[in-house]
Amino acid sequence: MGALATISGAQGVMGVYSYTPNLLINGISIDAPSASDDTKSSGANQFSAIALASQINEKTSLTNVKAEVQTNVVTIYNTELSATTWGN
């Protein structure tokens, strides 16, 4: 039986500013993500959950853990848009 684990990549928990990995899964060090691990995000890609999942999946054969990226949904309510809202 598995469990759902969540982590915010935006907080930089992987030690991306140092060479010491901060994440161990089943005793295996997970490398810090890099921007090239996430080609979907619009910025700060190395901090995204997509990049972190990519690094976790690089070691799946050693950890027996696979990360899955779920769909992001953004909902905006009560928004009025007009021609003057956009400016020139």
C-alpha positions as CSV (number, residue, x, y, z in Angstrom):
1,M,0.0,0.0,0.0
2,G,1.3,3.4,-0.9
3,A,0.9,6.9,0.5
4,L,0.6,10.3,-1.1
5,A,3.6,12.6,-0.3
6,T,3.6,16.3,-1.0
7,I,6.4,18.8,-1.0
8,S,6.7,22.4,-2.1
9,G,9.5,22.7,-4.6
10,A,9.2,26.5,-4.5
11,Q,10.8,26.5,-1.0
12,G,14.1,25.2,-2.4
13,V,14.2,22.3,0.1
14,M,16.7,20.4,-2.1
15,G,19.7,22.5,-1.2
16,V,20.0,24.0,-4.6
17,Y,22.5,26.6,-3.3
18,S,24.9,24.0,-2.0
19,Y,26.3,20.7,-3.2
20,T,24.8,18.7,-0.2
21,P,21.6,16.9,-1.1
22,N,18.9,17.4,1.6
23,L,16.6,14.7,0.4
24,L,17.1,11.0,1.2
25,I,14.6,8.3,0.0
26,N,15.1,4.9,1.4
27,G,18.7,5.8,2.2
28,I,19.4,7.1,-1.4
29,S,20.4,10.7,-1.9
30,I,18.3,12.6,-4.4
31,D,20.2,15.2,-6.4
32,A,19.1,18.8,-6.4
33,P,16.8,19.7,-9.3
34,S,18.0,22.0,-12.1
35,A,16.0,24.3,-14.4
36,S,16.5,21.7,-17.2
37,D,14.4,19.2,-15.2
38,D,11.3,21.3,-15.8
39,T,10.5,22.5,-19.3
40,K,6.8,23.4,-18.5
41,S,7.1,26.1,-15.9
42,S,7.5,29.7,-16.8
43,G,10.2,30.6,-14.2
44,A,12.3,29.4,-11.3
45,N,12.1,25.9,-12.9
46,Q,14.7,24.4,-10.6
47,F,12.3,25.0,-7.6
48,S,9.2,23.4,-9.1
49,A,7.6,20.2,-8.1
50,I,8.0,19.0,-11.7
51,A,11.8,19.3,-11.4
52,L,11.8,17.6,-8.0
53,A,9.7,14.7,-9.4
54,S,12.1,14.4,-12.3
55,Q,15.1,14.0,-9.9
56,I,13.1,11.5,-7.7
57,N,12.3,9.4,-10.8
58,E,15.9,9.4,-11.8
59,K,16.5,7.1,-8.8
60,T,13.3,5.0,-8.9
61,S,15.3,1.8,-9.6
62,L,17.2,2.4,-6.4
63,T,14.5,3.7,-4.1
64,N,11.4,1.9,-5.4
65,V,9.7,5.3,-5.3
66,K,8.1,7.0,-8.3
67,A,6.9,10.7,-8.3
68,E,3.9,11.7,-10.3
69,V,3.1,15.3,-11.2
70,Q,-0.6,16.1,-10.9
71,T,-2.5,18.6,-13.1
72,N,-2.5,22.2,-11.8
73,V,-5.8,24.0,-11.9
74,V,-6.3,27.7,-11.5
75,T,-9.8,29.1,-11.1
76,I,-10.7,32.8,-11.2
77,Y,-14.0,33.9,-9.8
78,N,-15.9,37.2,-10.1
79,T,-13.6,38.7,-12.7
80,E,-14.8,41.6,-14.8
81,L,-12.6,42.4,-17.8
82,S,-13.0,45.4,-20.0
83,A,-11.1,47.1,-22.8
84,T,-9.8,49.7,-20.4
85,T,-8.5,47.1,-18.0
86,W,-5.8,46.1,-20.4
87,G,-4.3,49.6,-20.9
88,N,-2.3,50.7,-23.9
